[in-house]
């Protein structure tokens, strides 16, 4: 009996490992679009405005950006100052009045000499999928530079490109290095979720009036 249980568990464990490996390979299929040295980002052939999409992350109670989010926004600022992008779309969670990632990102950008007219705010980017979907469907983007940490960037690129957004990515790892421990394990589960969002069950996305970025 014990041997039978062992063989059963081994069989299902093997199947799970094969499935997770296949999903991981699928999600990382756009990794060649990651530009690890932003100065080598070549967008000369992209029509203007060239837009960076910055994904939200935690904001403190006083409105200050968490270190993770600050790295993402600072990376976008570097691209903006180098004139590699013309607009910055900040997208994050604002599902209740006391918590507002996009506003905090907007205020940080403007306080760091980014022209207010060049900052576009998406208040309904509650997940990576929703940010990518709304970037294309609500804000009318055909191409974009995605800015987030390395541990998150592959999944973001996968979702964006599979949703029809021609995207490249720049890692936002200025001060903080990606945590390959906790974040790595978390990303395995998130990759499975992303795979099913594309191939099985697309989540509901908050709709809105079309906002063309010019």
BAGULO-55187 format. One record per residue (C-alpha): residue number from 1; residue in three letters; x, y, z. Coordinates in steps of 0.05 Angstrom, whole numbers, padded with zeros to 5 digits. Layout:
N
num NUM	residuo ala	u X	v Y	w Z $
...
END
This chain:
214
num 1	residuo unk	u 00000	v 00000	w 00000 $
num 2	residuo unk	u 00056	v 00049	w 00019 $
num 3	residuo unk	u 00091	v 00033	w -00047 $
num 4	residuo unk	u 00028	v 00047	w -00086 $
num 5	residuo unk	u 00018	v 00115	w -00052 $
num 6	residuo unk	u 00091	v 00132	w -00064 $
num 7	residuo unk	u 00085	v 00115	w -00138 $
num 8	residuo unk	u 00021	v 00154	w -00144 $
num 9	residuo unk	u 00051	v 00215	w -00111 $
num 10	residuo unk	u 00113	v 00209	w -00154 $
num 11	residuo unk	u 00072	v 00205	w -00218 $
num 12	residuo unk	u 00030	v 00266	w -00202 $
num 13	residuo unk	u 00092	v 00303	w -00177 $
num 14	residuo unk	u 00126	v 00288	w -00243 $
num 15	residuo unk	u 00066	v 00313	w -00282 $
num 16	residuo unk	u 00064	v 00377	w -00241 $
num 17	residuo unk	u 00138	v 00388	w -00253 $
num 18	residuo unk	u 00131	v 00378	w -00328 $
num 19	residuo unk	u 00071	v 00426	w -00329 $
num 20	residuo unk	u 00108	v 00480	w -00289 $
num 21	residuo unk	u 00168	v 00473	w -00333 $
num 22	residuo unk	u 00126	v 00482	w -00396 $
num 23	residuo unk	u 00091	v 00543	w -00367 $
num 24	residuo unk	u 00158	v 00573	w -00346 $
num 25	residuo unk	u 00185	v 00564	w -00416 $
num 26	residuo unk	u 00122	v 00594	w -00447 $
num 27	residuo unk	u 00122	v 00655	w -00402 $
num 28	residuo unk	u 00196	v 00669	w -00415 $
num 29	residuo unk	u 00189	v 00666	w -00490 $
num 30	residuo unk	u 00196	v 00742	w -00495 $
num 31	residuo unk	u 00259	v 00748	w -00453 $
num 32	residuo unk	u 00299	v 00769	w -00513 $
num 33	residuo unk	u 00260	v 00834	w -00511 $
num 34	residuo unk	u 00290	v 00853	w -00444 $
num 35	residuo unk	u 00342	v 00909	w -00450 $
num 36	residuo unk	u 00388	v 00905	w -00390 $
num 37	residuo unk	u 00427	v 00967	w -00410 $
num 38	residuo unk	u 00377	v 01023	w -00420 $
num 39	residuo unk	u 00427	v 01065	w -00459 $
num 40	residuo unk	u 00423	v 01012	w -00513 $
num 41	residuo unk	u 00348	v 01018	w -00520 $
num 42	residuo unk	u 00337	v 01034	w -00593 $
num 43	residuo unk	u 00268	v 01064	w -00606 $
num 44	residuo unk	u 00288	v 01108	w -00665 $
num 45	residuo unk	u 00238	v 01073	w -00711 $
num 46	residuo unk	u 00181	v 01077	w -00662 $
num 47	residuo unk	u 00129	v 01131	w -00678 $
num 48	residuo unk	u 00121	v 01184	w -00625 $
num 49	residuo unk	u 00099	v 01189	w -00571 $
num 50	residuo unk	u 00141	v 01132	w -00544 $
num 51	residuo unk	u 00110	v 01109	w -00479 $
num 52	residuo unk	u 00138	v 01074	w -00418 $
num 53	residuo unk	u 00088	v 01035	w -00375 $
num 54	residuo unk	u 00107	v 01033	w -00302 $
num 55	residuo unk	u 00073	v 00979	w -00260 $
num 56	residuo unk	u 00048	v 00997	w -00191 $
num 57	residuo unk	u 00073	v 00969	w -00125 $
num 58	residuo unk	u 00065	v 00984	w -00052 $
num 59	residuo unk	u 00058	v 01056	w -00027 $
num 60	residuo unk	u 00067	v 01075	w 00046 $
num 61	residuo unk	u 00012	v 01107	w 00087 $
num 62	residuo unk	u 00044	v 01176	w 00080 $
num 63	residuo unk	u 00042	v 01170	w 00004 $
num 64	residuo unk	u 00115	v 01155	w -00005 $
num 65	residuo unk	u 00136	v 01102	w -00054 $
num 66	residuo unk	u 00163	v 01036	w -00029 $
num 67	residuo unk	u 00235	v 01021	w -00049 $
num 68	residuo unk	u 00210	v 00972	w -00102 $
num 69	residuo unk	u 00163	v 01024	w -00134 $
num 70	residuo unk	u 00215	v 01079	w -00128 $
num 71	residuo unk	u 00264	v 01038	w -00168 $
num 72	residuo unk	u 00212	v 01028	w -00223 $
num 73	residuo unk	u 00194	v 01102	w -00226 $
num 74	residuo unk	u 00267	v 01125	w -00223 $
num 75	residuo unk	u 00282	v 01079	w -00282 $
num 76	residuo unk	u 00227	v 01112	w -00322 $
num 77	residuo unk	u 00255	v 01180	w -00303 $
num 78	residuo unk	u 00323	v 01160	w -00330 $
num 79	residuo unk	u 00292	v 01139	w -00396 $
num 80	residuo unk	u 00253	v 01204	w -00399 $
num 81	residuo unk	u 00314	v 01248	w -00385 $
num 82	residuo unk	u 00353	v 01210	w -00438 $
num 83	residuo unk	u 00297	v 01227	w -00487 $
num 84	residuo unk	u 00286	v 01153	w -00501 $
num 85	residuo unk	u 00212	v 01160	w -00483 $
num 86	residuo unk	u 00163	v 01218	w -00488 $
num 87	residuo unk	u 00107	v 01197	w -00441 $
num 88	residuo unk	u 00101	v 01156	w -00377 $
num 89	residuo unk	u 00038	v 01116	w -00363 $
num 90	residuo unk	u 00034	v 01099	w -00289 $
num 91	residuo unk	u -00014	v 01043	w -00273 $
num 92	residuo unk	u -00032	v 01015	w -00206 $
num 93	residuo unk	u -00083	v 01000	w -00152 $
num 94	residuo unk	u -00134	v 01052	w -00129 $
num 95	residuo unk	u -00192	v 01008	w -00108 $
num 96	residuo unk	u -00207	v 01048	w -00045 $
num 97	residuo unk	u -00198	v 01122	w -00027 $
num 98	residuo unk	u -00144	v 01112	w 00026 $
num 99	residuo unk	u -00095	v 01077	w -00021 $
num 100	residuo unk	u -00072	v 01106	w -00088 $
num 101	residuo unk	u -00011	v 01079	w -00123 $
num 102	residuo unk	u -00020	v 01118	w -00189 $
num 103	residuo unk	u -00027	v 01186	w -00154 $
num 104	residuo unk	u 00036	v 01173	w -00113 $
num 105	residuo unk	u 00074	v 01155	w -00176 $
num 106	residuo unk	u 00047	v 01216	w -00212 $
num 107	residuo unk	u 00066	v 01263	w -00156 $
num 108	residuo unk	u 00136	v 01233	w -00151 $
num 109	residuo unk	u 00148	v 01241	w -00226 $
num 110	residuo unk	u 00125	v 01313	w -00227 $
num 111	residuo unk	u 00167	v 01329	w -00166 $
num 112	residuo unk	u 00227	v 01301	w -00204 $
num 113	residuo unk	u 00221	v 01349	w -00263 $
num 114	residuo unk	u 00178	v 01306	w -00308 $
num 115	residuo unk	u 00129	v 01352	w -00345 $
num 116	residuo unk	u 00059	v 01341	w -00318 $
num 117	residuo unk	u 00031	v 01335	w -00389 $
num 118	residuo unk	u 00077	v 01276	w -00401 $
num 119	residuo unk	u 00049	v 01235	w -00343 $
num 120	residuo unk	u -00013	v 01193	w -00357 $
num 121	residuo unk	u -00049	v 01160	w -00299 $
num 122	residuo unk	u -00085	v 01094	w -00301 $
num 123	residuo unk	u -00124	v 01085	w -00236 $
num 124	residuo unk	u -00149	v 01015	w -00252 $
num 125	residuo unk	u -00085	v 00975	w -00263 $
num 126	residuo unk	u -00100	v 00928	w -00205 $
num 127	residuo unk	u -00059	v 00871	w -00234 $
num 128	residuo unk	u -00006	v 00860	w -00287 $
num 129	residuo unk	u -00059	v 00833	w -00335 $
num 130	residuo unk	u -00104	v 00893	w -00325 $
num 131	residuo unk	u -00048	v 00943	w -00334 $
num 132	residuo unk	u -00027	v 00910	w -00400 $
num 133	residuo unk	u -00098	v 00902	w -00425 $
num 134	residuo unk	u -00118	v 00974	w -00409 $
num 135	residuo unk	u -00053	v 01001	w -00439 $
num 136	residuo unk	u -00076	v 00973	w -00505 $
num 137	residuo unk	u -00151	v 00977	w -00502 $
num 138	residuo unk	u -00163	v 01041	w -00462 $
num 139	residuo unk	u -00100	v 01082	w -00476 $
num 140	residuo unk	u -00092	v 01058	w -00548 $
num 141	residuo unk	u -00020	v 01037	w -00544 $
num 142	residuo unk	u 00009	v 00994	w -00599 $
num 143	residuo unk	u 00080	v 00994	w -00572 $
num 144	residuo unk	u 00108	v 01005	w -00503 $
num 145	residuo unk	u 00169	v 01000	w -00458 $
num 146	residuo unk	u 00151	v 00961	w -00395 $
num 147	residuo unk	u 00187	v 00981	w -00332 $
num 148	residuo unk	u 00188	v 00936	w -00271 $
num 149	residuo unk	u 00237	v 00892	w -00232 $
num 150	residuo unk	u 00272	v 00835	w -00266 $
num 151	residuo unk	u 00234	v 00782	w -00227 $
num 152	residuo unk	u 00168	v 00810	w -00254 $
num 153	residuo unk	u 00189	v 00833	w -00323 $
num 154	residuo unk	u 00185	v 00767	w -00361 $
num 155	residuo unk	u 00113	v 00756	w -00339 $
num 156	residuo unk	u 00095	v 00828	w -00356 $
num 157	residuo unk	u 00125	v 00821	w -00426 $
num 158	residuo unk	u 00089	v 00755	w -00436 $
num 159	residuo unk	u 00021	v 00784	w -00418 $
num 160	residuo unk	u 00031	v 00848	w -00458 $
num 161	residuo unk	u 00055	v 00814	w -00521 $
num 162	residuo unk	u 00003	v 00759	w -00518 $
num 163	residuo unk	u -00051	v 00813	w -00511 $
num 164	residuo unk	u -00026	v 00846	w -00575 $
num 165	residuo unk	u 00018	v 00901	w -00546 $
num 166	residuo unk	u 00087	v 00903	w -00580 $
num 167	residuo unk	u 00129	v 00911	w -00518 $
num 168	residuo unk	u 00201	v 00912	w -00496 $
num 169	residuo unk	u 00224	v 00915	w -00424 $
num 170	residuo unk	u 00274	v 00952	w -00381 $
num 171	residuo unk	u 00289	v 00924	w -00311 $
num 172	residuo unk	u 00279	v 00973	w -00254 $
num 173	residuo unk	u 00335	v 00947	w -00211 $
num 174	residuo unk	u 00372	v 01011	w -00193 $
num 175	residuo unk	u 00381	v 01002	w -00118 $
num 176	residuo unk	u 00346	v 00938	w -00101 $
num 177	residuo unk	u 00367	v 00872	w -00130 $
num 178	residuo unk	u 00314	v 00820	w -00147 $
num 179	residuo unk	u 00301	v 00771	w -00090 $
num 180	residuo unk	u 00310	v 00704	w -00124 $
num 181	residuo unk	u 00285	v 00668	w -00062 $
num 182	residuo unk	u 00216	v 00691	w -00041 $
num 183	residuo unk	u 00202	v 00729	w -00104 $
num 184	residuo unk	u 00226	v 00671	w -00147 $
num 185	residuo unk	u 00177	v 00623	w -00114 $
num 186	residuo unk	u 00121	v 00674	w -00117 $
num 187	residuo unk	u 00133	v 00685	w -00191 $
num 188	residuo unk	u 00125	v 00610	w -00206 $
num 189	residuo unk	u 00054	v 00615	w -00180 $
num 190	residuo unk	u 00043	v 00681	w -00216 $
num 191	residuo unk	u 00068	v 00651	w -00281 $
num 192	residuo unk	u 00016	v 00596	w -00277 $
num 193	residuo unk	u -00037	v 00648	w -00264 $
num 194	residuo unk	u -00014	v 00689	w -00324 $
num 195	residuo unk	u -00015	v 00627	w -00368 $
num 196	residuo unk	u -00087	v 00612	w -00350 $
num 197	residuo unk	u -00106	v 00685	w -00359 $
num 198	residuo unk	u -00083	v 00681	w -00431 $
num 199	residuo unk	u -00105	v 00611	w -00449 $
num 200	residuo unk	u -00164	v 00594	w -00405 $
num 201	residuo unk	u -00198	v 00648	w -00364 $
num 202	residuo unk	u -00186	v 00721	w -00379 $
num 203	residuo unk	u -00202	v 00764	w -00317 $
num 204	residuo unk	u -00252	v 00820	w -00320 $
num 205	residuo unk	u -00219	v 00887	w -00333 $
num 206	residuo unk	u -00248	v 00955	w -00313 $
num 207	residuo unk	u -00271	v 00988	w -00377 $
num 208	residuo unk	u -00268	v 01061	w -00391 $
num 209	residuo unk	u -00271	v 01115	w -00445 $
num 210	residuo unk	u -00216	v 01112	w -00496 $
num 211	residuo unk	u -00158	v 01158	w -00476 $
num 212	residuo unk	u -00110	v 01168	w -00533 $
num 213	residuo unk	u -00039	v 01185	w -00512 $
num 214	residuo unk	u -00012	v 01240	w -00556 $
END
